[in-house]
Amino acid sequence: MTARPLRAPVRESRLRVISGQRTRRPATAPWIAVTLIAVAAFLALIGTRTALDRAAFELAEMDKSIAQEASINQRIRIDIAELENPARIAPLAEEMGLVIPVERQQLLVEGVDRQDGFADPSYLAALNVDSPGPSS
């Protein structure tokens, strides 16, 4: 086997310089602006979400408060109904000496119509008073 001689290193470079064209760096200003806008939008989104959550908690507290007040209102209505019950009032009235009248008497007042209970306009005109009832 015979050895082959090594090739001599090439002294010429295969790279060449082209004049007139300069490599440009990519512009960073638009990317910085887009990044800042994205960060601001993200922070605004977080802020609005926080405000929404806070409002939801306040709404839940108000709903709970309304439910409590509604139950108190219901309890008070029941108490009022019990206090207005005639079966409770009648014995108390008898203890005070009040009695249910046996006969009723109707009072007739001059100038008042029997059917609607309003004053007669001609009677009020004679007294120089405005009529509180319906106009005829």
PyMOL commands that set and color helices and strands:
alter all, ss='L'
color gray80, all
select helices_A, chain A and resi 29-84+86-96+121-127
alter helices_A, ss='H'
color red, helices_A
deselect
rebuild
show_as cartoon
